[in-house]
Amino acid sequence: QVQLVESGGGLVQPGGSLRLSCGVSTSIFNIIPMAWYRQAPGKERELVASITSGGSTTYQYSVKGRFTISRDNAKNTVYLQMNSLKPEDTAIYYCCAKGRTVWGDDYWGQGTQVTVSS
């Protein structure tokens, strides 16, 4: 069973920064594409950013230039650096191991709350 553990959420003022981390318990982390999703109250879960095993990244339009996804294969960890945060970034953020081609399924973390408010 693959487990994902997120950390780094919290309360931050508009314009502030947070860095989310997600540790993944698998020996093949280096070949697994990873992603961050978020879900705001009353809204559907949406993709925020993704990173391939080779390090290529994609971003939702609303976070481009503000958020950066990265990975450290030696630490089995994926990060989401969030800068210039806005109130509309408030949501529960979920880490996802995109493992359908390897394990037959994706695996999710428990989520971490990010609240942007003055």
N, C-alpha and C positions, 0 to 999 in steps of 0.2 A: 504494500500500500504506500503510495507516494503521499507525503505530507508537505504542506506549504505553510509557513509561519510568517505572517506579516508583522511589521512594527514601524513606528515612526509617525503615526497619525497624531492629531491633536488640534488645539485651537490656535489660530493665528490671525493676525490682523490683515486686512486687505493690503496688498503690496508685499507681504511677507513671504517667507520660504519655508518649505518642509522637504525632508527627504524620506521617502518610504523605502523599506527594505523587505525582501521576501526570500527566506531561506528554503531550499527545496531538498528533501531527503531522497536523493537518487544518485546512483553511481554514474549515470549517463546524462547528467545535467548539461554537459557541453554540447549535446546534439539536439536538445529540446528547445524549440521556439518558445518564447515567453511573452506574456502580455499583462498589461494592467487595464482593468475595467473599473467603472464606477457606476454607482446607482444613487441618484438623489431621491428624496421622498416623493412618492407619487409618480416617479418616472421609470422608464425601462432601463435596464443595465446597458451601458454603452462602452464601446472600446475606446480607450484613451491613447494607448501607445503599445507597440509591439516591437520585438527584436528577434531576429532569426538566430540560428546557431552560429552563423558567420558574422553576426554583429550588425546586419542591416536593420534600419529602424523605419517605422511609420508612425504617424501621429494623426490624431483627430485634428481637424482644422482649428478648432477653438483653443487648442493648447500649443500649437506650433509656435516655436520661438520662446515659449515660457517653460515648457516641461522637457526633460531629457531622460530617456530610458537608457539604462546601461546594464551590463552584466559582468560578474567576476566569476569565471568558471572554476577558478581555484577554490573559491569559497561557496560554490553552489548558490549564489545569491544574485538576484536581480534587483535593481534600484529604480526609483522614479524620483528624480530631482524636480521639485516644483517651485518655480520662482514667480514673482509678480502675481501672487494668488489673488483671485477675485471671489466675491461672495457666491457667484454661480459655480465655483469649483467645489462648493460644499457637497459632500456625498460620502458614502461608504466606498472605499477603494479596495478592489479585490485583485489579487495576483492569480494568474492562470498559467499552468503548464500545458502547452498545446501538444498533448501527447497522443492524438488519435492515430497517427501513422505508426507509432511505436508501441503504445499500450492499448490502443483501441478506444481511448477515452481521454478527455481533458480532466485535469485536476485543479481544484480551486482552494485558495486560502480562506480563512474565516472572515476576512475583511477588517479594515481599520478605518475608523471615522476621521474624516478631515472636515473641520469647520472653519470657515473664513468669515470672521465677523469682527466689528469694532466694538 
